[in-house]
């Protein structure tokens, strides 16, 4: 029996997303309750947002490292469905595209593993 492609749609799986919770805080703080629900890089959302972001940034001939980082964080924010375990003081920190982008710009220990996670289609 062959592989039934009608029962496997990687884009749908990537669009539904998957949870990632394997973070390591650089100072050893406990982040075991921290988890992010992310879409995969193969999702329709990822492709549309990358196209939109790239089109906006293409007006510049060369991007600085800071601009490239901002572009990457905007794309990663578009793939963020939800999170749990984040607070701002004693208040919950809501999952919005704006908050996600700011978080990814500030904390590379969140951004780097999430970026690797969304690129691996095996996670979805």
C-alpha positions in Angstrom: 0.0 0.0 0.0 1.3 3.4 -1.0 1.4 6.7 0.9 -2.1 8.3 0.9 -1.5 12.0 0.2 -5.3 12.7 0.7 -4.8 12.0 4.4 -1.7 14.2 4.9 -1.7 17.9 4.5 1.4 19.5 6.1 0.1 23.0 5.6 -3.0 22.3 7.6 -0.9 20.8 10.4 1.4 23.8 10.4 -1.6 26.2 10.4 -3.1 24.4 13.5 0.2 24.8 15.2 2.0 23.0 18.0 3.2 23.9 21.5 6.8 24.6 22.4 8.0 24.7 26.0 11.6 23.7 26.0 13.1 27.0 27.1 16.3 27.6 29.0 16.6 30.9 30.8 20.2 32.3 30.6 20.3 33.0 34.4 18.8 29.7 35.3 15.4 31.1 36.3 12.5 28.5 36.4 10.6 28.9 33.1 9.0 25.5 33.2 5.4 27.0 33.0 6.3 28.9 29.9 4.8 27.6 26.6 4.1 29.0 23.2 1.6 27.8 20.7 3.2 28.4 17.3 2.2 27.9 13.6 4.8 26.3 11.4 6.8 28.0 8.7 4.9 25.9 6.1 1.6 27.3 7.2 -0.5 29.6 5.0 -0.2 32.3 7.6 3.6 32.1 7.5 3.7 32.4 3.8 1.3 35.3 3.6 2.9 37.2 6.4 6.4 36.7 5.0 5.3 37.9 1.6 3.7 41.0 3.1 6.7 41.8 5.4 9.2 41.2 2.6 7.3 43.4 0.2 7.3 46.2 2.7 11.1 45.9 3.4 12.1 45.4 -0.2 12.0 49.2 -0.8 15.4 49.3 0.9 18.4 48.0 -1.0 20.1 46.6 2.1 18.8 45.9 5.5 20.9 46.6 8.6 21.2 43.8 11.2 18.7 45.6 13.4 16.2 45.8 10.5 16.6 42.2 9.6 16.0 41.3 13.3 12.9 43.4 13.3 11.6 41.7 10.2 12.3 38.2 11.6 10.5 39.1 14.9 7.5 40.5 13.0 7.3 37.2 11.1 7.7 35.1 14.2 5.0 37.2 15.9 2.6 36.4 13.0 3.1 32.7 13.7 2.4 33.1 17.4 -1.1 31.7 18.2 -1.0 31.9 22.0 1.3 31.6 25.1 1.0 30.7 28.7 3.1 31.5 31.7 4.0 35.1 30.9 3.2 37.9 33.3 3.9 41.6 33.4 4.3 42.3 37.1 1.3 40.6 38.7 -0.8 40.9 35.6 -1.1 38.4 32.7 0.8 39.4 29.6 -1.7 39.1 26.7 -0.7 37.4 23.5 -0.9 40.0 20.8 1.2 40.5 17.7 2.6 43.7 19.1 3.5 42.1 22.4 5.0 39.1 20.7 7.2 41.2 18.5 8.4 43.3 21.4 9.1 40.1 23.4 11.1 38.5 20.6 13.1 41.7 20.0 14.1 41.8 23.7 14.6 38.2 24.6 16.8 36.1 22.3 16.5 33.1 24.6 12.8 33.0 23.5 13.3 34.0 19.9 16.1 31.7 18.9 14.5 28.4 20.0 11.1 29.4 18.7 12.5 30.3 15.3 14.2 26.9 15.1 11.0 25.2 16.2 8.7 26.8 13.6 11.2 26.0 10.8 11.2 22.2 11.6 8.1 20.7 9.8 8.5 17.6 12.0 7.1 19.7 14.9 3.7 20.0 13.2 
